[in-house]
């Protein structure tokens, strides 16, 4: 499971691959179609697709000759879930930081002095 | 040998001429640079020792009381171990260090004082070796040819400063990003422009034709407005493994100051990328000296910026917040234990332990008590720290000793998360941007996983043990456990 998880996150740590997933979220596409917007060679795009496939984020059709790529929702859902949790983790802390900074600034004013940056 | 001079009408506390060796030299370089060449191991290994000797520095802590250990290998293959201790360090004026011989060893214990006096753009250097007695001096002079050796060493320094010795630089960095992404940051001019050069430099011109024989032209602009042009040519481009290029730095008149052969290799290591940079400098002109003295630092700053660029692109999560406070204050809130206590963690949690060791490799270790009484531990390991500007940390759950723990119940929570935080101030307000990338699965962890069943079973048992921690954690996230998932 650990292995799969790191493969998933590793695959997502590349903007081109995230863009490929974004494209696939609106429907199946062939390798040629996917390569178009990226100004990339076919071998380069194939490499990215292999990484995504290995991570379980996409699946490639076997039936048709053009082997369409489609998105696999489950692992992405997990990632989205984590991202949301992690965001909340920080946002809550930052809410507190915001309050704390105001408190500090207030204190400084009361003491009638300004601290150096 | 000089006789001991004593005089009744002058107050000479001690006259040491009979037990010292004095060298004086004039170097055609500013004293800051000569001092740097004497105190930076990277420079020192290029010239230290008599002709034919090579030197390896094992330790060099340039401050009073700091230890300096080096081994000199003679042309005959014999090794000479040296252990020295710094007594005085006054940058860039004076160095005093003691050679400490082990009791009973044939080496001598003596003290060396090196003074660097500025004479315009040149340096008057004095090196004075002071022995415990005239006999000891004599012994070292005859046994080790100390005077000849000292002169040869200073000759080599002179050559080195004049740029006659090719210098080499090797740096290694690991980036938490796929190899293609790091490679692209070098080969896409729009990306290269973002990070090339030391801190606060910009690149008004950045043209690269990435193929063997393709030309390179980059104009680096320093914060003070001075432009440093560079031209070059690619020799090898093997995507995404290797780039080799020749480059030359030009002076104001467009004449080359030195040539560099650069070899950049990108190796994949468990999802991360190891970058190795090897730069060999040749054809050095005297005016290049200050540029070369700063080369190591410049490259390190450049790689810091590359790291920022790569993290920004690789981030799966970005959070931006504006705080109504100057960035100095926000930085303090992020880096001082007393202040972190006030805000790190969700509402209702209390910080119990909060220890901050703010330095690269240092750890911020904390424990928190949830409203329901459960205690959880976590840590940040500092990677990069640029005061009031930038901080890169690796965040994880852990035990009280700092051993990393997996999120007890969530298989989709990465073991470690890399966070890069940047601060920018405008009109008294601070914009903070946080980029996050999961960086879990170390090499050992993969090995454990490959180990199979046993470790899986252990993992499961550990999971049950940590159920409490998990519940605390869900509360920490402000979530209620979803019961339907557990049935």
Boltz contact constraints between the chains, C-beta under 6 A:
constraints:
  - contact:
      token1: [A, 1]
      token2: [B, 411]
      max_distance: 6.0
  - contact:
      token1: [A, 2]
      token2: [B, 449]
      max_distance: 6.0
  - contact:
      token1: [A, 3]
      token2: [B, 449]
      max_distance: 6.0
  - contact:
      token1: [A, 6]
      token2: [B, 271]
      max_distance: 6.0
  - contact:
      token1: [A, 6]
      token2: [B, 440]
      max_distance: 6.0
  - contact:
      token1: [A, 6]
      token2: [B, 441]
      max_distance: 6.0
  - contact:
      token1: [A, 9]
      token2: [B, 414]
      max_distance: 6.0
  - contact:
      token1: [A, 9]
      token2: [B, 438]
      max_distance: 6.0
  - contact:
      token1: [A, 10]
      token2: [B, 271]
      max_distance: 6.0
  - contact:
      token1: [A, 12]
      token2: [B, 316]
      max_distance: 6.0
  - contact:
      token1: [A, 13]
      token2: [B, 177]
      max_distance: 6.0
  - contact:
      token1: [A, 13]
      token2: [B, 178]
      max_distance: 6.0
  - contact:
      token1: [A, 13]
      token2: [B, 314]
      max_distance: 6.0
  - contact:
      token1: [A, 13]
      token2: [B, 437]
      max_distance: 6.0
  - contact:
      token1: [A, 14]
      token2: [B, 178]
      max_distance: 6.0
  - contact:
      token1: [A, 14]
      token2: [B, 181]
      max_distance: 6.0
  - contact:
      token1: [A, 15]
      token2: [B, 313]
      max_distance: 6.0
  - contact:
      token1: [A, 78]
      token2: [B, 412]
      max_distance: 6.0
  - contact:
      token1: [A, 82]
      token2: [B, 412]
      max_distance: 6.0
  - contact:
      token1: [A, 82]
      token2: [B, 413]
      max_distance: 6.0
  - contact:
      token1: [A, 83]
      token2: [B, 317]
      max_distance: 6.0
  - contact:
      token1: [A, 85]
      token2: [B, 477]
      max_distance: 6.0
  - contact:
      token1: [A, 88]
      token2: [B, 477]
      max_distance: 6.0
  - contact:
      token1: [A, 89]
      token2: [B, 477]
      max_distance: 6.0
  - contact:
      token1: [A, 90]
      token2: [B, 319]
      max_distance: 6.0
  - contact:
      token1: [A, 92]
      token2: [B, 346]
      max_distance: 6.0
  - contact:
      token1: [A, 93]
      token2: [B, 343]
      max_distance: 6.0
  - contact:
      token1: [A, 93]
      token2: [B, 344]
      max_distance: 6.0
  - contact:
      token1: [A, 94]
      token2: [B, 321]
      max_distance: 6.0
  - contact:
      token1: [A, 96]
      token2: [B, 343]
      max_distance: 6.0
  - contact:
      token1: [A, 97]
      token2: [B, 333]
      max_distance: 6.0
  - contact:
      token1: [A, 97]
      token2: [B, 343]
      max_distance: 6.0
  - contact:
      token1: [A, 100]
      token2: [B, 342]
      max_distance: 6.0
  - contact:
      token1: [A, 100]
      token2: [B, 343]
      max_distance: 6.0
  - contact:
      token1: [A, 101]
      token2: [B, 323]
      max_distance: 6.0
  - contact:
      token1: [A, 101]
      token2: [B, 325]
      max_distance: 6.0
  - contact:
      token1: [A, 117]
      token2: [B, 326]
      max_distance: 6.0
  - contact:
      token1: [A, 117]
      token2: [B, 328]
      max_distance: 6.0
